[in-house]
Amino acid sequence: DVILEELNVKNISFESEGKIATPTISVDARKVGPRFGGETQKIIGLSRSGDYSIKADGSVHFPKEGKALYILNKDEVNTGYKGCEGFDVESEDGILVGLDTVVTKELSEEGSVRDIVRFLQELRKKANYGISDRIYVYISGSKQILEAVTRFADFIRKETLAIELREGGDFEWDSEETVEIDGAQVKLGVKK
């Protein structure tokens, strides 16, 4: 749970590299050139077209299918990874880490709610509330924003110490502001 919270991710799973990324190589022409001479450009072309296979020992065989015409040692290529669709990846020292970059409706709503919480905390600060003061919160916005607020109401109450979330009322708010969240205007207010 600590790792999830520190990285601000929903979950961590261990997957095979083929599910999140495919290995890529770039030929180091300075190292390959002296050994293969005029054939170096052909090898580079095969690498760019993906016509190679990486063996367990790190060597790279060209072409991928059939008898290898060229075999490069692992120090003659730079190996990396290209993320599969929906993944950004990084690798170092044999460890591959992928981040699923697909933003679902639920993640988008949660992001909007986190922005609301951040703005409400700023309003608490402007109103000079103590860190343990319980408050009333006013939120007015688009249908999508209000749906997200309803879905994450407990989270908002917990994070802002709100006694109640309101969409209206005849309060005079201690601090209020209209902010932009996801391109929409959202009116926020706080009162002790």
C-alpha positions, -999 to 999 in steps of 0.1 A, spaced: 0 0 0 29 24 7 43 19 -28 9 25 -43 4 57 -24 39 70 -30 36 64 -68 0 75 -69 -11 44 -87 -42 22 -83 -24 -12 -84 8 -30 -92 10 -62 -112 38 -83 -125 34 -91 -162 55 -106 -189 74 -81 -211 53 -90 -242 21 -78 -225 33 -43 -219 63 -38 -242 84 -52 -270 121 -51 -271 138 -28 -295 174 -24 -305 197 2 -322 229 -10 -337 260 8 -326 276 15 -360 309 25 -345 313 -9 -330 297 -29 -359 313 -10 -387 349 -23 -383 337 -59 -381 311 -58 -409 323 -30 -431 298 -23 -460 273 -47 -446 267 -24 -416 240 -4 -433 221 -36 -442 223 -47 -406 210 -13 -395 181 -16 -420 172 -50 -406 172 -36 -371 150 -7 -380 125 -31 -398 124 -54 -367 139 -83 -386 160 -97 -357 157 -119 -327 173 -113 -293 187 -144 -277 189 -153 -240 226 -144 -240 218 -109 -253 232 -115 -288 211 -104 -317 206 -125 -348 196 -111 -382 172 -119 -399 146 -131 -374 136 -162 -393 159 -188 -409 197 -190 -406 213 -160 -390 233 -141 -416 247 -117 -390 252 -121 -352 259 -91 -331 272 -93 -295 251 -76 -268 277 -48 -265 272 -40 -302 236 -30 -298 216 -8 -274 185 -26 -262 154 -8 -251 117 -13 -250 87 2 -269 55 3 -249 25 -16 -262 -5 6 -269 -17 23 -237 17 18 -219 47 41 -213 77 20 -203 112 25 -189 139 -1 -183 171 -2 -164 194 -30 -152 171 -57 -167 140 -43 -149 111 -32 -171 84 -9 -156 53 0 -175 26 25 -167 -9 20 -181 -17 54 -195 -54 48 -204 -75 72 -185 -109 56 -177 -140 76 -168 -135 67 -131 -99 79 -131 -109 111 -148 -136 117 -122 -112 109 -94 -87 134 -109 -114 161 -109 -123 153 -73 -87 156 -62 -86 190 -79 -117 200 -60 -102 188 -27 -70 208 -34 -90 240 -41 -111 234 -10 -80 231 11 -68 264 -3 -102 280 6 -98 266 42 -64 282 43 -77 316 30 -105 315 57 -78 309 84 -94 276 96 -75 254 120 -64 220 106 -90 202 127 -119 226 121 -150 208 107 -167 227 78 -196 229 54 -187 227 17 -205 241 -12 -199 227 -47 -217 238 -79 -207 227 -114 -216 207 -144 -235 175 -143 -203 155 -148 -186 173 -119 -216 168 -96 -218 131 -105 -181 127 -96 -187 146 -63 -215 122 -55 -194 92 -63 -165 104 -42 -184 123 -15 -169 102 13 -134 110 1 -141 147 -2 -156 148 34 -127 129 48 -100 150 31 -116 184 39 -132 175 73 -165 184 58 -196 179 79 -218 182 48 -215 187 11 -241 211 -4 -251 220 -39 -270 250 -29 -283 269 1 -286 303 16 -253 304 34 -229 333 35 -196 314 28 -165 323 47 -145 318 16 -156 310 -20 -142 309 -54 -150 298 -90 -123 276 -104 -118 258 -137 -116 220 -135 -113 200 -168 -124 230 -188 -156 236 -167 -164 263 -142 -169 250 -106 -180 272 -78 -167 262 -43 -174 276 -9 -165 267 27 -181 277 60 -175 267 97 
